[in-house]
Amino acid sequence: MITLLACLLVLLGAFVQYTIGFGLAVIAAPLLFQLSPVYVPGPMVIVALVVASLSAFEHRDSIAFGGLKAAIIGRIPGSVAGGLLLLWADLASLSFWLGLSVIIAVAISLFPIRIAPTPKRMAIAGVISGFMGTSSSIGGPPMALLLQHQQASYLRANLSAFFVASCIMSLAVQSSVGFMSLAHVYAALPLIPAALLGTFLGRRYGKRFPQRWIRTFSLSLCAISGGSAMLSYFLMP
C-alpha cells in the first residue's frame, strides 16, 4: 500500500511538472517522507534524474551550456553543504527542513519581480540549489526564479539540463554520506514508471486544463504538505 501511494504521488508530481514546469519533487517529496523517510532525498533524486534526462533530450536543441556554467560550478559547494546537513540532522530535523524547503519553493514561485540571470546570480542560485537539492531533493526553485521569464522552450531545456548535472552531483554526495545505497535504489525503481506515466499524461492531457487552475491547486497542495512536514518536527518524539 505504501508503494502504491508513493507511486501515485510521483505520478501527480510528474503530471503537474510537465504541465506548468515544476512540481515533481515539490509536491511529492514531503508527502513521500511522511510515508517513509527512505524515499527522500535519494530515491526522489533518482526519479528526478530520469525525468530531467528525458526532458533534456527532448529539448536538446535549445540548451545553452555556456549560460549554465556558473550555476553548475556553484552547485558543487552547495551539494557538499547539503551532504553535511544530511550527516548532521536527525529525522525530525530533516522533516522540518523538507517542509521549509517546500514553503520556500512556493514563495519563490509567487515572486513577482523579474531578476536577470547574470553569471553571479546564476552561481548563487547554483549554490542554494545544490544545498536544497542534495539535502531535500528540492533544488529547482532558485534556478526557476532566475529563468522564469525566459522563452518556454529555453526554460524547459536549460532547467532540464541543469537538473541532470545537479542530480548526478547530489547522488554522488549522498552516496558518500550514506544516503544512497541499494535499498534506496530499490525504493526508487517502482517510482520511475509512475513518473514516466505522469509525464506522458501531462504531455497528452495537461494542456486541456487551465494552467492557472493547476498552478493554484499545486501551490495549495505544496503549502499544506510543506506545513505538515514542518509540523511533524514538533510531533516527533
C-alpha positions as CSV (number, residue, x, y, z in Angstrom):
1,M,0.0,0.0,0.0
2,I,2.8,2.4,0.8
3,T,4.5,1.8,-2.5
4,L,1.2,2.3,-4.4
5,L,0.6,5.6,-2.6
6,A,4.2,6.7,-3.3
7,C,3.7,5.9,-7.0
8,L,0.5,7.9,-7.1
9,L,2.3,10.9,-5.5
10,V,5.1,10.8,-8.0
11,L,2.6,10.4,-10.9
12,L,0.8,13.5,-9.7
13,G,4.0,15.5,-9.3
14,A,5.3,14.5,-12.8
15,F,1.9,15.4,-14.4
16,V,2.0,18.8,-12.8
17,Q,5.7,19.4,-13.6
18,Y,5.2,18.7,-17.3
19,T,2.1,20.9,-17.4
20,I,3.3,24.0,-15.6
21,G,7.1,23.5,-15.4
22,F,7.6,22.5,-11.7
23,G,6.0,20.1,-9.2
24,L,7.7,16.7,-9.2
25,A,9.8,17.0,-6.0
26,V,8.0,20.0,-4.5
27,I,4.6,18.1,-4.4
28,A,5.9,14.5,-3.9
29,A,8.9,14.8,-1.5
30,P,7.3,16.0,1.8
31,L,4.4,13.5,1.4
32,L,6.8,10.7,0.5
33,F,8.8,11.5,3.5
34,Q,5.7,11.1,5.7
35,L,5.1,7.7,4.1
36,S,8.7,6.5,4.6
37,P,11.9,8.5,5.1
38,V,13.7,6.1,2.8
39,Y,12.1,7.9,-0.3
40,V,13.8,11.2,0.4
41,P,16.2,12.5,-0.7
42,G,18.0,9.7,-2.6
43,P,15.2,7.9,-4.5
44,M,13.4,11.1,-5.3
45,V,16.6,12.4,-6.9
46,I,16.9,9.2,-9.0
47,V,13.4,9.8,-10.3
48,A,14.2,13.4,-11.0
49,L,17.3,12.4,-12.9
50,V,15.3,10.1,-15.2
51,V,12.6,12.7,-15.9
52,A,15.2,15.5,-16.4
53,S,17.2,13.4,-18.7
54,L,14.2,12.6,-21.0
55,S,13.2,16.3,-21.0
56,A,16.8,17.5,-21.7
57,F,17.0,15.1,-24.7
58,E,13.6,16.2,-26.0
59,H,14.6,19.9,-25.9
60,R,18.3,19.4,-26.5
61,D,18.4,21.9,-29.4
62,S,17.5,24.8,-27.0
63,I,20.2,24.0,-24.4
64,A,22.8,26.8,-23.8
65,F,25.5,25.2,-21.8
66,G,27.5,28.4,-21.6
67,G,24.7,30.1,-19.6
68,L,24.6,27.2,-17.2
69,K,28.3,27.0,-16.4
70,A,28.2,29.4,-13.4
71,A,25.2,27.7,-11.9
72,I,26.8,24.2,-12.3
73,I,30.0,25.4,-10.7
74,G,28.1,26.9,-7.8
75,R,26.2,23.7,-7.4
76,I,29.3,21.9,-6.3
77,P,29.9,23.6,-2.9
78,G,26.1,23.7,-2.4
79,S,25.9,20.0,-2.8
80,V,28.7,19.4,-0.4
81,A,27.0,21.6,2.2
82,G,23.7,19.7,1.7
83,G,25.5,16.4,2.3
84,L,26.9,17.8,5.5
85,L,23.4,18.6,6.6
86,L,22.3,15.0,6.0
87,L,25.2,13.8,8.2
88,W,24.2,16.2,11.0
89,A,20.4,16.2,11.0
90,D,18.1,13.6,12.6
91,L,14.8,12.5,11.0
92,A,12.8,15.2,12.8
93,S,15.2,17.9,11.7
94,L,15.1,16.6,8.1
95,S,11.3,16.6,8.1
96,F,11.4,20.3,9.3
97,W,13.9,21.2,6.6
98,L,12.0,19.4,3.9
99,G,8.8,21.3,4.8
100,L,10.7,24.6,5.0
101,S,12.2,23.9,1.5
102,V,8.7,23.4,0.1
103,I,7.4,26.6,1.7
104,I,10.5,28.4,0.2
105,A,9.7,26.9,-3.2
106,V,6.1,28.1,-3.0
107,A,7.2,31.6,-2.0
108,I,9.7,31.7,-4.9
109,S,7.1,30.6,-7.4
110,L,5.0,33.5,-6.4
111,F,7.8,36.0,-6.6
112,P,6.6,38.7,-9.0
113,I,9.9,40.6,-9.7
114,R,11.9,39.9,-12.8
115,I,15.6,39.0,-11.9
116,A,18.1,39.0,-14.7
117,P,20.1,35.7,-14.8
118,T,23.6,37.2,-14.6
119,P,26.6,34.8,-14.1
120,K,26.9,35.9,-10.4
121,R,23.3,35.3,-9.7
122,M,23.4,32.0,-11.6
123,A,26.3,30.9,-9.4
124,I,24.5,31.9,-6.2
125,A,21.3,30.1,-7.4
126,G,23.5,27.1,-8.1
127,V,24.9,27.1,-4.5
128,I,21.4,27.3,-3.0
129,S,20.0,24.7,-5.4
130,G,22.8,22.4,-4.5
131,F,22.2,22.7,-0.8
132,M,18.4,22.3,-1.1
133,G,18.5,19.6,-3.8
134,T,21.1,17.4,-2.0
135,S,19.5,17.6,1.4
136,S,15.8,17.6,0.5
137,S,15.6,16.7,-3.3
138,I,14.0,20.1,-3.9
139,G,16.6,22.1,-5.8
140,G,14.7,23.6,-8.7
141,P,13.1,26.8,-7.3
142,P,16.2,29.0,-7.1
143,M,17.1,28.3,-10.8
144,A,13.4,28.5,-11.9
145,L,13.2,32.0,-10.3
146,L,16.1,33.3,-12.4
147,L,14.9,31.7,-15.7
148,Q,11.1,32.0,-15.2
149,H,10.8,34.9,-17.7
150,Q,12.8,33.2,-20.5
151,Q,11.2,31.7,-23.6
152,A,9.3,28.4,-22.7
153,S,11.5,26.1,-24.8
154,Y,14.7,27.7,-23.4
155,L,13.4,27.5,-19.8
156,R,12.4,23.8,-20.1
157,A,15.6,22.8,-21.9
158,N,18.0,24.6,-19.6
159,L,16.3,23.7,-16.4
160,S,16.3,20.1,-17.5
161,A,20.0,20.2,-18.4
162,F,20.8,21.8,-15.1
163,F,18.8,19.2,-13.2
164,V,20.7,16.3,-14.9
165,A,24.0,17.7,-13.8
166,S,22.6,18.6,-10.4
167,C,21.1,15.2,-9.7
168,I,24.3,13.4,-10.6
169,M,26.2,15.7,-8.1
170,S,23.6,15.1,-5.4
171,L,23.7,11.3,-5.8
172,A,27.5,11.3,-5.6
173,V,27.4,13.3,-2.4
174,Q,24.5,11.3,-0.9
175,S,26.4,8.1,-1.7
176,S,29.5,9.4,0.2
177,V,27.4,10.2,3.3
178,G,25.4,7.0,3.4
179,F,22.1,8.3,1.9
180,M,22.4,6.4,-1.3
181,S,22.6,2.6,-1.1
182,L,21.0,-0.4,-2.8
183,A,18.0,-0.1,-0.5
184,H,17.4,3.5,-1.9
185,V,17.8,2.3,-5.5
186,Y,15.3,-0.5,-4.9
187,A,12.9,2.1,-3.3
188,A,13.2,4.3,-6.4
189,L,12.6,1.5,-9.0
190,P,8.7,1.4,-8.7
191,L,8.6,5.2,-8.7
192,I,10.3,5.6,-12.1
193,P,7.4,4.1,-14.2
194,A,5.0,6.2,-12.2
195,A,7.0,9.3,-13.1
196,L,7.1,8.4,-16.8
197,L,3.4,7.7,-16.8
198,G,2.7,11.1,-15.2
199,T,4.9,12.8,-17.8
200,F,3.1,11.0,-20.6
201,L,-0.3,12.1,-19.2
202,G,0.9,15.6,-18.7
203,R,2.1,15.8,-22.3
204,R,-1.1,14.4,-23.6
205,Y,-3.8,15.9,-21.4
206,G,-2.2,18.6,-19.3
207,K,-2.8,21.4,-21.7
208,R,-6.5,20.7,-21.6
209,F,-6.8,22.1,-18.1
210,P,-6.3,25.9,-17.4
211,Q,-2.8,26.2,-16.2
212,R,-4.0,28.8,-13.6
213,W,-6.2,26.1,-12.0
214,I,-3.4,23.5,-11.9
215,R,-0.9,26.1,-10.6
216,T,-3.3,27.2,-7.8
217,F,-4.1,23.6,-6.9
218,S,-0.4,22.6,-6.9
219,L,0.7,25.6,-4.7
220,S,-2.1,24.9,-2.3
221,L,-1.1,21.2,-2.0
222,C,2.6,22.2,-1.6
223,A,1.8,24.7,1.2
224,I,-0.3,22.0,3.0
225,S,2.3,19.3,2.6
226,G,5.2,21.6,3.5
227,G,3.3,22.8,6.6
228,S,2.5,19.3,7.7
229,A,6.2,18.2,7.3
230,M,7.2,21.1,9.5
231,L,4.5,20.3,12.0
232,S,5.7,16.8,12.3
233,Y,9.0,18.1,13.6
234,F,7.2,19.2,16.8
235,L,5.2,16.0,17.0
236,M,8.1,13.5,16.6
237,P,9.3,12.1,19.9
